[in-house]
Amino acid sequence: MIGSSNSWSAWKVYGSKSAICYVYSGAISKKPEHLDHGRVSLFVRRLKSGKVRTEASLQVGYEFARTAISIAVDGKRFTLIPRGNYAWLRRTEREAEFARALEKGRMAIVEAVSQRGNKTAYSFPLRGFTAVMRKARQGCR
C-alpha cells in the first residue's frame, strides 16, 4: 500500500516488466440488504503510458446479468459492461472523464442486475479519492 485516505487506498503491484498502481474502495452500502453480495469493490488502475491513462472496474461477489450497469457520480451517468463478476466502462474514451468525475464528486452510485435477476445498488463515498489517486500517479510515473 502506498497511501490511504478515508475509505480509499492506493496500491503498487510489481508485474513482470513494470509497476502497476491502482486505487480501491469497498462499497459502504449494498442493497438489497438481505442478499449476499460478496465483496463489492471499485478500482481505478493508473496506466503509465498510452492514450488512455486510467482503467476503471467494478467487482462483486456474484455473476452479473448481461445487461448494462449504471454508475452515477453526483448524477452524471456512465455505463459499465459486465463480464462474469467484473464490469468495465463501456467506452474507454470516457475513462479520463470518469476519473475526473470521481476526483470532483461526492458519491458514486452503482445500479446493476445479478444473473439471478436481483436488482442491486451500491454506494461509494468519494472523499479521499483525489488524494490516493495523486499517490497512484506519483507511484507509477
N, C-alpha and C positions, 0 to 999 in steps of 0.2 A: 504494500500500500504506500502510495506517495503523498497522500493527503486526504483529509475528510472535512466536511462542513455540513452540519445538521444531518439530514438523512442520506446525503450523497458522499461517495468516496471515489478517489481516483486510484487507479492501479496501473502498474507497469509489468508486463509479462515479456519474457525474452523468448523469441522464436528462433528458428534455425538461422536466419540472416540478420534480423534486427529486432528491436524492442517494439512492442505494441502497447499503447496506452489507451485506457478507456475509463469512463465514469459510469457509476452504477448506483441505483437506488431500488429498494423494495417498495411495493405499494403500501400506503398507510391504511387504505380501506379496500375491502374486497366484498363485492355484492353479487348475488345474494349471500348473506352471511352463513346460511345453513349448508352451503356446498363446500367441498374440499377443493380449493383452487390450487393447492400446492404452492410452491414458491413463485411469486409474481415479481418480475424484475424488468426495469427499463435500463438499457445500456446505450451509451453513445461512444463508439470507438473512434479514436483520433488516428487519422491516416497521415503518414509522413509526406507523401507526395501524391501527385495526380490531380486531376481536375476536381474531383470530389474529395474533400478533406475530412469528412466525418461519415459515420455509418451508424444509424440508429436501429435498435432492435428491441423487441419485447419478447419475454419468455414467461410461460406459465407452466403449471404442473399437469396439464391435460391437453388433448388434441383440439385444435381449433376447427370449427366448421370451415368449409371452403368458401367463405364469404368475406367481403371486405371488412376490415376492422377500422374503427374511427378513433383517432386520438385528437383531442381538442386542447389547445394551450390557451387559456384565458379566452375561450370561444373561437379561436382560429383553428379550423379543421384541417387535418391531414389524414391520409388514408394509408393503412398498412395492409400488406398482403400476407396471408398465413401460409405456413408450411409446417405441418405437424404441430409442435407446441411452441414454435417461434413465429415471429412476424417482423417484416421489414417495410420501410416506406415504399410505396408503390412506384413513386417517381424519384429516382436518385437525384435528379436535378433540383429537388426541393430539400435535399439534406442540409445545405447551408442555411436556408430559410428556417427549417425546423430547429436547428441548433441555436440560431439567433432568438427564436421564439422561446425556447427553453431558458436561455440566459436572461431574457427580459420578463418572462412570465412568473406567475404566482402558483399556478396549479395546472397539472396535466391530467386529463380525464380520458380513460380508455373505455370504449364500449365494444364488446366482442360477443361472439356466439360460440359455444362449445360444439364439438362434433355431436353431442347428445341433444343439442337444441336449446341448451340453457343460455339465456341472455345474462352476460356478466358485465360488471363495471368496476374499474379500479381508479384510485386517486394517488397521484404522486405530487407532493409539495415540491416546489422548485427552489425554495430558499436554500442556498448553498451550492446550487448547480454551477453558477458562474465561477465561484472560487475554485471548485475542483476541476472544472474544465480548463481553467488557466493553468493549474498544476499539470494536467494531461498535456497541454500544449508545450509547456516548458520541459516536461519529462521526455517527450518524443519529438524532438525537432529534426 
